[in-house]
Every structure is written in structure tokens, then in C-alpha cells.
Amino acid sequence: MKKNIVLIGMMGCGKTTVSQELSKVLTNYTLVDIDKEIEKSSGKKISEIFLKFGEPHFRMLESEKIKKFCTSESRRDPPYSRLCN
């Protein structure tokens, strides 16, 4: 069984760019943009979440999403791993 890959780092350090390049090489992984998933589920932009609720709240949402996508119970597609940024 393959492991998940989660890219972490400071804002603007290139996680999205690196994950997009990795997804071209690691074709049996599904690329998940955690920020986009948070925006989709909350109905708010990341900048709005930071302004209204602060960074600690955003980090909590981020951690929850990463855990969700890294557990086998949440998989809605074939059993291959996710590349999260």
C-alpha cells in the first residue's frame, strides 16, 4: 500500500508548484489542494477565513482536511494515495 504525501511549508514557498510537478510524475496519486477543499466546504476564500476567524481556526480546518484525505475511510475513488499540498 502506498503512503500519502503531504507537502508542508510556509505560505508562498512553492507547495502548489511542487505538488503539480510531482503529480505529473506520480501518476498513481491523486492531487488534492487542501486550500481549495477548505474553500469548497466552507464556502469562503482562505483570506476571508483568516480575516474572520484567524489563523488558528484556519490551521484547525487544514489539519482536519488533511486527516480526512489521508484516511482510507474518506476515499471516494479507487484505492490510490493522495498528494496533498
N, C-alpha and C positions, 0 to 999 in steps of 0.2 A: 504494500500500500504506500502510495506517495504521501509525502508530508506537504502541508500547506506552506506557502512562502508569504510572509508579511513584511513589507518594507516599512521601516520606521525612520524618522529623521525630522529635522526642523522644517518649518514651512519654507518653501522655495528652494529646497536643497536638491530637487530633481527626482523625487519618488515617482511621480507620474511619468516622466520621460523614461526612467529606467524600467518601470513596470511595462510600459508599452513596448520597449525593445525586447525585454525578456519574454513577453507574450508571443513575439514573433518566432523565438527560438524554442520556447517551451510550449509547443502547440497542444499538448495534452493537459494544459492547465487553463482554467477559466479566469480571465482578468476581471477583478472586481474593484471598482473605485469606491472606496468606503465613503468619501465625501459625497459622491453622487447618490449613494444608497441612503445616507443620512438625509440629504435634501429631499429625496423621493418620499421617504417615510414620514418626515416631519412637515413637509410642505413649506419649508423655509430654506433660504440660502444659508450657507455656512456663516457668512458675515453677519446675517441677521441673528443667528443663534448666539454668536459671540456677543453682539451688542445687547440683546435682550436678556440672555441668561448667563453670560460669562464663559470663560474658558473651562472652568471645572465641569460645568454642565456638558459642554461640547465633548470634553475628554471622556466623560462617562458614556455619552451616546456612542462615541467612537469605539470604546472598549467593548460595549455591548454588541455592536455590529460585527466587529472582528471576531468575537467569540461565536456569534451566530453563524458566520460564514465558515468558521473553522471546525464546526461540529458536523458530524455526519448526519445528525437528525434534521438539519436545516437544508440539506441538499435536495434540490428540486429537479436535478438533471442527472445524467449518468455519473457513476462514481469516479470522477477525477478531481484532482485537487485544485484549489484556488490560489491565485496570485493576487494578493490584496495590497493596495497602496493607500 
